[in-house]
């Protein structure tokens, strides 16, 4: 074997190794980028989808408060769901024009918003909210009533005055109604 | 030494293209689908809101055979479905809540009303003298319409002003409406007490009024094709008139030929006047010289003609035996 042919074979080997290394690096780096970008795009689509879903639910959520009916210590609200999704209620506010009466009913509490230390736990007084908002779900094109009772020793409704009711639904819509007793 | 060409560039290009056509395309398709869903929902939501705004059901509470009866007329552009009715007294006490399962109301709920349709809903409530009632009606679109019994002062005044006391026909004063006619379709414009001259000269027009047969002997009345609304203005030789003949309609579509309309006792019916000729629909548009000048109040007469106390199947063999001329309202044409 002559010296020239030995030099040629060694040069060929190093080129092959270099190519293999480059190829491996390229494939590894490319795959890493591929999976990273893929994961990020899936995450991005998922976040965007969730966000659009929430907006869609907001658009499909509707309620009509048909009427209210008072006694001195309670109010019954008649609600109809003309929307396309179930109506779930997060909270209900009852107040008068001057907000001297300002009560909040949610899944767990009845709170006097003029004095937030004044509250009642619904678990110990379940009759104040019928049905409980935690279990209330109104299907589309259905009507239902909710009766809210004012806790003992709290100021009651006064005949001849107007009271407002403001219902906040699960997807962020707020529905307001008022009626004079 | 001959330099050999590397393949890493090709591999990189393949990887880049794979990324572009898998992740990139997938991403774009997913985003596009989500956007499509959003736009579709938004459009549906807007349509629902528009439909809700177009819905208009008029109520009139009255006493028929000692029962509280609610006369409903669909004055909107959309069919309506009444799904629930609530009646409460002046103290706010809910007396009745009628829904689809209630059997004490006639007809049973839900009640479907096409545009211009009317329905008398008879409740089982026998009103107590001097007691006031509030009636609320809920539609499937979520609209609430209300009325009181007895009707409030302006409703009573409106009814008194109509020609209910003259002859057999009770004409619902507030129901006097005008329409644009396009092809054979009616488009409600509003009450017809004030109309721009430009409207009557630019568009084919029509009028409607709710008529109730209150014949004291409770006989039926059938209107023939010569029944019409006439508007007249001016005096002496400058007196002018315009005529709209009665037409048959299905909801807001005018039918080509008129079929005699039967008015049963105490069943309100919306009558449409839209034709320049009797019995066959020919739309009416007044030219400038035929129309009243701006600022002209015109008298409105309803000339009814047909049969009274005759079976509907026998009208072909019977000479019309009924005719009535009802002075009705005034329309002011404005500039």
Interface residues (C-beta under 8 A of the other chain):
Chain A: X8 X11 X15 X19 X22 X23 X26 X27 X30 X31 X33 X34 X37 X38 X41 X44 X45 X48 X49 X52 X55 X56 X59 X60 X62 X63 X64 X66 X67 X69 X70 X78 X80 X82 X84 X141 X143 X181
Chain B: X1 X4 X6 X7 X8 X11 X12 X15 X16 X18 X19 X22 X23 X26 X27 X30 X31 X34 X35 X37 X38 X41 X42 X44 X45 X48 X52 X83 X84 X86 X88 X92 X93 X94 X99 X136 X138 X140 X141 X142 X143 X144
